[in-house]
Amino acid sequence: MADVKYYDVILKPVVTEKSMNAMTEKKYTFLVHTDATKNQIKEAVEKMFEGTKVERVNTMNQDGKNRRRGMVVGKTSKTKKAIVTLTADSKDIEIFEGL
């Protein structure tokens, strides 16, 4: 397993209609490093965003899709998505405030 530091775990937030609706329940969705574990994701969120306390982390692995360009067949890269649920007394994550 790769040596993944907490600042390398979270790649970017996922901004979709479904993920924005889940934010009312304090659930935030991020694209994360493919080798990151649930404990590493929890640690990264709590260190990167002050005042947040993580209650639960759900992850899903997504395989790359087959893509074709003429006769050449290839695959897109694999991704991992994490849905982070915060506790009721936790602060909200600021990057989603203006959306």
N, C-alpha and C positions, 0 to 999 in steps of 0.2 A: 504494500500500500504506500502511496506517495505521502511525503511529509507535507501536509496541508496546514498552513497557518490560518488563524481566524480571519485575517483580512483577505485571504484568497478564497474563502468558502463561498461568500455571497457574490454572484456575478452581476445580476441586475434584477429589478423587480418586474413582475409580470403585471401588465396593465391591460386587463380585459374587462368586459362588462360583468362577467361572473365573479372575477376576483375583486372588483370594486364593490359589488353587492355584499360580498363576504366580509368586507372591512367593518360593516356595522356590527358584526359579531366578534370583532377583534381578531380576525383571521387575515393574515397577510401572506401573499404568494411571491416566492422568489425563485429565480433560476440559480442553482448552486453547482459547485464543482462535483463532477461525477464520482469522485472517490470520497466525498464528505459523508460522515456518519451523522446520525440524528443528534448525538451529543455534541459534535463539533458545530453543527448548525445552531443549536441552542446557545452554545457559548459565544458564537460569532454575533448573533442577534443581540444578546445581552451586553456584549462589549462595544459593539458599533453604535447602538442606539441607547443613550443614557436613560435610565429610569424604566426600562422595559423588563418584565419578568415573563419568561416563556413557560406556559403550562404544558403544551404538547407540540410535537413536530410530526407531521405526516409527509412521507416522501413518495415520489413515483419516478421510475426510470422510463424514459422514452427512447426507443431504438430509432436509429436514423432511417429516413425514408429512402427508397430506391429512386434514383433520378437517372434520366437518360438524356444524352446529348448526342444525337446521331447514332452511331453504332457503339459509342462508349457508354458503358453502364457503370454507375457508381452509387455511393450512399452518402447522405448527409451525416453530420456528426451526431453522436448520442447526446442526450441532455438529461438532466435530473431536475425535477421541480420539487420544491418544499413548500408546504402550507404550514405556517407557524401560527399557533393559537396563543394569544397573550392572556394573562390572568385578568380578573375583573378590576383589580386595583392598580394595574400597570398603566404607564403613560402610552399614548399613541405614538406611532412612528411618524416622524415629521415629513419624510419625503413624499408621503401621500396626502398631506394636508391640503394643498392647493388644487388637487384633482377632483 
